[in-house]
């Protein structure tokens, strides 16, 4: 198992998804908001309507852990709890994607992901 990076990355996705759902529930945030926004990061795929390079750049920008983690840190450090559910939903989506084996995109075609090269 430890010599199979693809499975480790999927397990990591499960852990991220589980942790974010746990903290979302602990925060008593609205589940309707979770349901409405959970798939919203996938709107970044619309960049592929322009071309593969723009699509991959936009998709990768939205599908890396950095931005939602910064959003959570800003919310917690500035005592702005209203942004916390958005960061958690965003991270939950990313964990879900990794769990299913969806990875960051190369600018060649939509199906060419970093998980295929692992």
C-alpha positions as CSV (number, residue, x, y, z in Angstrom):
1,X,0.0,0.0,0.0
2,X,2.7,2.5,0.9
3,X,4.4,1.9,-2.5
4,X,1.3,2.9,-4.4
5,X,1.1,6.7,-4.6
6,X,-2.2,6.7,-6.4
7,X,-3.9,4.9,-3.5
8,X,-2.2,7.1,-1.0
9,X,-3.5,10.2,-2.8
10,X,-7.0,8.7,-2.8
11,X,-6.7,7.9,0.9
12,X,-5.6,11.5,1.5
13,X,-8.7,12.7,-0.3
14,X,-10.9,10.5,1.9
15,X,-9.1,12.0,5.0
16,X,-9.6,15.6,3.7
17,X,-13.3,15.0,2.9
18,X,-14.0,13.3,6.3
19,X,-12.2,16.0,8.2
20,X,-14.0,18.9,6.5
21,X,-17.4,17.2,6.9
22,X,-16.6,16.7,10.6
23,X,-15.6,20.3,11.1
24,X,-18.6,21.5,9.1
25,X,-21.0,19.5,11.3
26,X,-19.2,20.7,14.4
27,X,-19.6,24.3,13.3
28,X,-23.4,23.8,12.9
29,X,-23.3,25.3,9.4
30,X,-26.2,25.1,7.0
31,X,-26.3,21.8,5.1
32,X,-28.3,23.3,2.3
33,X,-25.3,25.6,1.7
34,X,-23.0,22.6,1.6
35,X,-25.3,20.9,-0.9
36,X,-25.6,24.0,-3.1
37,X,-21.9,24.8,-3.2
38,X,-20.2,21.4,-3.1
39,X,-19.8,21.1,-6.9
40,X,-19.3,24.8,-7.6
41,X,-15.5,24.5,-8.0
42,X,-16.2,22.4,-11.1
43,X,-17.5,25.5,-12.8
44,X,-13.8,26.2,-13.5
45,X,-14.0,23.5,-16.2
46,X,-15.8,26.2,-18.3
47,X,-12.3,27.5,-19.1
48,X,-11.9,24.5,-21.4
49,X,-14.4,26.3,-23.7
50,X,-11.6,28.7,-24.5
51,X,-8.9,26.1,-24.9
52,X,-7.0,23.4,-23.0
53,X,-4.3,25.8,-21.7
54,X,-6.8,28.3,-20.2
55,X,-9.0,25.4,-19.0
56,X,-6.1,23.7,-17.2
57,X,-4.9,26.9,-15.6
58,X,-8.3,27.9,-14.3
59,X,-9.1,24.3,-13.2
60,X,-5.8,24.0,-11.3
61,X,-6.2,27.4,-9.7
62,X,-9.5,26.4,-8.2
63,X,-8.5,22.8,-7.4
64,X,-5.4,23.2,-5.3
65,X,-5.5,23.2,-1.5
66,X,-3.9,26.7,-1.1
67,X,-6.8,29.0,-1.6
68,X,-9.3,27.3,0.6
69,X,-6.7,26.9,3.4
70,X,-5.9,30.6,3.2
71,X,-9.7,31.3,3.3
72,X,-10.0,29.3,6.5
73,X,-6.9,30.9,8.0
74,X,-8.2,34.3,7.3
75,X,-11.6,33.4,8.8
76,X,-10.1,32.0,11.9
77,X,-7.4,34.6,12.4
78,X,-9.6,37.6,11.8
79,X,-12.5,36.2,13.7
80,X,-14.7,36.1,10.6
81,X,-16.5,32.8,11.0
82,X,-18.9,33.7,8.1
83,X,-16.1,32.6,5.6
84,X,-15.4,29.3,7.4
85,X,-18.2,27.2,5.8
86,X,-17.0,28.3,2.3
87,X,-13.4,27.2,3.0
88,X,-14.6,23.9,4.4
89,X,-17.0,23.2,1.5
90,X,-14.2,24.0,-1.0
91,X,-11.8,21.6,0.8
92,X,-14.5,18.9,1.0
93,X,-14.9,19.2,-2.8
94,X,-11.1,18.9,-3.4
95,X,-10.9,15.8,-1.1
96,X,-13.9,14.3,-2.9
97,X,-12.2,14.8,-6.2
98,X,-8.9,13.3,-5.0
99,X,-10.8,10.4,-3.5
100,X,-12.4,9.7,-6.9
101,X,-9.0,9.9,-8.6
102,X,-9.4,13.3,-10.3
103,X,-6.2,15.3,-10.3
104,X,-4.7,18.6,-11.5
105,X,-4.8,19.0,-15.2
106,X,-2.0,19.3,-17.8
107,X,-2.6,21.8,-20.6
108,X,-2.8,19.0,-23.2
109,X,-6.3,17.7,-22.7
110,X,-8.9,17.5,-19.9
111,X,-8.2,13.8,-19.1
112,X,-4.4,14.3,-18.7
113,X,-4.0,14.7,-14.9
114,X,-1.2,14.5,-12.4
115,X,-2.6,11.3,-11.0
116,X,-2.1,9.5,-14.3
117,X,1.6,10.3,-14.0
118,X,1.9,9.0,-10.4
